[in-house]
Amino acid sequence: MKGNDKVKKYLFLLILPVILILPTNNLVDASGSSSKLYYDLSVDVFTSPQPEGFDDFFNEFFISTHTPHHNGYDKIYNITESQIIEGKFQYGDIRKDLEGEWISIYLWSFSDEEPAWSQMGRKETDSDGRISFTIPEDQKLGDGLHLIRLHVEGDATFANMFIKVIDQDQKFVVFDIDGTLTTDDFESVKEYADEFFSETYRAEMYTGANDVVDYYVEQGYNIIYLTARPYWLSEVSQRWLIENGFPHGILHTYPEASFTDDSAGYKEGYLSNVLNSGGMIDDAYGNALTDIEAYLNVGLNRDRIFIIGENAGIEGTTPVNNYPDHLMTLIGN
């Protein structure tokens, strides 16, 4: 990692403790009858195994005394593709990596008639605190949504991730987060720091943004929350979606530790992979010129690219003045 990247990362890590820590729940159907899924994990039936203790002395007596910050990474796969589970495990404000410890991998498939937790396997973390587990062919996940729980055997902490397996003609709508769902576009660590120094601060949601996402889910669309935030903000990003009542979607963050200098290229590459896997991207929402560039480069129609903020309407895109009015337009169409 370059020196400037380390400075950026650790500056933000110093202020992360002020962010609200919400309880981790399990994904359920919030209505009890429809197929709409929310980030509400309160009825989780997962029975956590007892902590076994860490193999390494330092991990057992020092690392595990600090707050865990684990991340699993949501994935979209075509049913024909290899399926890989990835996670990273860290502790404390400076994010000390958990090295050489075992992670148990558990599965809950929402598409099963009678879902139940099952253990898929286990994997040891590498020197970067990461695991990469290729799902064996005889365990490959079928079409649908699957919740993966990455359970740290040493202390029974965990991270959740979701895998969406698609066959063909699955419809998606893409939403950027910063400046699109939130009212501010945090594009530098300084801007993040200015906001998060206040212990009571919460990133403000555009009024009605969650209602627009709800509308698409009700129309049968899958949701992608695509952000250029680095991977170590995955946990924070999901908690913000939970707190603001957004329906479930696949959350994808930038896979490196630093903030990317090529947001357009990163988003274009990810969306190209979704299209190559058989996904169909009908609509996309953003606020930045880089969002417009990425969406156009993957072939989206200009009138189906919805832009809010100062760049609204640029390049022939469809401007969004506010989400309540925009929702009425969507309903009317």
Buried (B, 14 or more C-beta within 10 A) or exposed (E): EEEEBEEBBEEBBEBBEEBEEEEBBBBBBBEEEEEEBBBBBEEBEBEEEEBBEBEBEEBBEBBBEBEBBBBBBBBBBBBEBEBEBBBBBBBBBEBBBBBBBBBBBBBBBBEEEEBEBEEBBBBEBEEEBBBEBEBEEEEBBEEBBBBBBBBBBBBEBBBBBBBBBBEEEBBBBBBBBBBBBBBBBBBEBEEBBBBBEEEEEBBEBBEBBBBBBBBBBEEEBBBBBBBBBBBBBBBBBBBBBBBBBBBBBBBBBBEBBBBBEEBBBBBBEBBBBBBEBBBBBBBBBBBBBBBBBBBBBBEBBEEBBBBBBEBBEEEEBBEBEEBEEBBEEBEEE
